[in-house]
Amino acid sequence: MVQIKGSAIKETIDQIKSRAGEAAFQKILGLLDEETRKVCEGEVFASTWYPLDLFTRFLEIEIRVLADGKEEMVTRGSEAVIERQLRGIYKAFVKLGSPEFVVKRIAAVHATYFQGVPIDVQLQGNNRALVKYTGFEKQHRIMGFAIVGFFKKALEISGAKDVVIYFSTPIEEGKGYSELSIAWR
């Protein structure tokens, strides 16, 4: 079973409450299945592992309630999270590192957030990379939007221009792996 670190869930809940308020959070809770609702309304521990299925169900309801179903808002949300992190304590490694270094580092960070999802980075010549995630299942497809946002914003902060990122093998294809193609100038 693929799992996600509680810190990702906790940060998402905190972001919803600060951005949209407690009433919006309660509306989301009211639309969740019982298992997901119980976890999200209780205390979420940053260092505990939770089923990724649970988190993706939560994200899908959040997007339906707060963004009129526009899934690309997940990308914007992850861009905001990574920008906050990279402008703070982690900014030195992004500013000092090449885009290739940043791609490898973001993939390594993702490996600490997902359990059961090995990640492999293949640099493909000048300014190109392929990041392979093994273990995601079709129902985890919304995570692709978040992953794109993390890489895009980190590369932009590192000085990369004309960043193009897309899943050449999308999560929703259900192949047992997905491939993220990244190019920049």
C-alpha positions in Angstrom: 0.0 0.0 0.0 1.3 3.4 -1.0 1.4 5.9 1.9 2.1 9.6 2.4 3.7 11.4 5.3 1.3 13.1 7.7 3.1 16.4 7.3 1.6 16.7 3.7 -1.9 16.1 5.0 -1.4 18.4 7.9 0.0 21.2 5.8 -2.9 20.9 3.3 -5.5 21.1 6.1 -3.7 24.1 7.7 -3.6 25.8 4.3 -7.3 25.3 3.7 -8.2 26.7 7.1 -6.0 29.7 6.8 -7.0 30.4 3.1 -10.7 29.5 3.1 -11.6 29.3 6.8 -13.0 26.7 9.2 -16.5 26.7 7.5 -14.9 25.6 4.2 -12.9 22.9 5.9 -16.1 21.6 7.6 -17.9 21.6 4.2 -15.1 19.4 2.8 -15.3 17.1 5.8 -19.0 16.7 5.3 -18.5 15.4 1.8 -15.8 12.8 2.7 -16.3 9.1 3.2 -16.2 8.1 6.9 -12.6 6.8 7.0 -11.2 9.9 5.3 -13.3 12.2 7.5 -12.2 10.6 10.7 -8.5 11.0 9.9 -8.8 14.5 8.6 -11.0 15.8 11.5 -8.7 14.2 14.1 -5.2 15.0 15.0 -2.9 14.3 12.0 0.7 13.6 13.1 3.4 14.9 10.8 5.7 11.9 11.2 3.0 9.2 10.8 2.3 7.4 7.5 -1.3 7.5 6.1 -2.8 5.8 3.1 -2.3 7.8 -0.1 -5.8 6.8 -1.2 -7.2 8.7 1.8 -5.2 11.9 0.9 -6.2 11.8 -2.8 -9.8 11.5 -1.8 -9.4 14.5 0.4 -7.7 16.5 -2.4 -10.4 15.7 -4.9 -13.1 16.9 -2.6 -11.1 20.0 -1.7 -10.7 20.9 -5.4 -14.4 20.3 -6.0 -15.4 22.6 -3.1 -12.7 25.3 -3.2 -11.7 25.4 -6.9 -14.8 24.5 -8.9 -13.1 21.2 -9.8 -10.1 22.8 -11.5 -7.4 20.3 -10.8 -4.6 22.6 -11.9 -5.2 24.4 -8.6 -3.4 21.5 -7.0 -0.3 22.5 -9.0 -0.6 26.1 -7.8 -1.0 25.0 -4.2 2.1 22.8 -4.4 4.0 25.7 -6.1 3.1 27.9 -3.1 4.2 25.3 -0.6 7.6 24.7 -2.3 8.1 28.4 -2.8 7.6 29.0 0.9 10.0 26.2 1.8 12.6 27.2 -0.8 12.6 30.9 0.1 13.2 29.9 3.7 15.4 27.3 5.1 16.1 25.4 1.9 16.8 28.4 -0.4 20.6 27.9 -0.3 20.5 24.6 -2.1 18.2 25.9 -4.8 20.1 29.1 -5.5 23.5 27.4 -5.4 22.5 24.2 -7.2 22.2 23.7 -10.9 18.8 22.8 -12.3 20.1 19.2 -12.6 20.9 19.2 -8.9 17.5 20.6 -8.0 15.7 17.9 -10.0 17.7 15.2 -8.1 17.1 16.9 -4.8 13.3 17.4 -5.2 13.1 13.7 -6.2 15.0 12.8 -3.1 12.7 14.9 -0.9 9.6 13.3 -2.6 11.1 9.9 -1.6 10.8 11.0 2.1 7.1 11.9 1.6 6.0 8.7 -0.1 6.3 5.2 1.2 6.0 2.4 -1.5 6.9 4.7 -4.3 10.5 4.3 -5.5 11.7 7.3 -7.5 14.4 7.2 -10.2 15.9 10.3 -11.8 17.6 10.0 -15.3 19.4 13.1 -16.6 19.0 13.0 -20.4 21.7 15.3 -21.8 21.6 19.1 -21.6 18.6 20.5 -19.7 16.4 17.4 -19.7 15.4 14.8 -17.1 13.0 11.9 -16.8 11.7 11.2 -13.3 10.1 7.7 -12.9 7.7 7.1 -10.0 6.9 3.4 -9.4 3.9 2.4 -7.3 1.3 5.1 -7.9 -2.1 3.6 -8.9 -4.8 5.1 -11.2 -6.7 6.7 -8.2 -3.5 8.7 -7.3 -3.6 10.7 -10.5 -4.3 14.0 -8.7 -0.8 13.7 -7.1 0.6 14.4 -10.6 -0.6 18.0 -10.4 1.2 18.5 -7.1 4.4 16.8 -8.4 4.5 19.1 -11.5 4.1 22.2 -9.2 6.9 21.2 -7.0 9.4 20.6 -9.8 8.3 23.7 -11.8 8.6 26.2 -9.0 11.9 24.8 -7.7 13.4 24.9 -11.1 12.2 28.5 -11.7 13.6 29.6 -8.3 17.0 27.9 -9.2 17.1 30.1 -12.4 15.9 27.7 -15.0 13.9 29.4 -17.8 11.2 28.0 -20.1 10.5 25.1 -17.8 8.3 22.4 -19.5 7.0 19.6 -17.4 4.5 16.9 -18.2 3.8 13.2 -17.5 4.9 11.4 -20.6 3.5 8.3 -18.8 0.6 9.6 -16.7 -0.3 8.1 -13.4 -3.9 7.5 -14.5 -2.7 5.0 -17.2 -2.3 2.5 -14.3 0.9 1.0 -15.6 2.4 0.7 -12.2 4.8 3.5 -13.0 4.6 7.0 -14.3 7.2 9.2 -16.0 7.7 12.9 -15.6 9.5 14.6 -18.5 11.3 17.8 -17.6 13.0 20.3 -19.9 14.4 23.8 -19.2 16.7 26.4 -20.5 
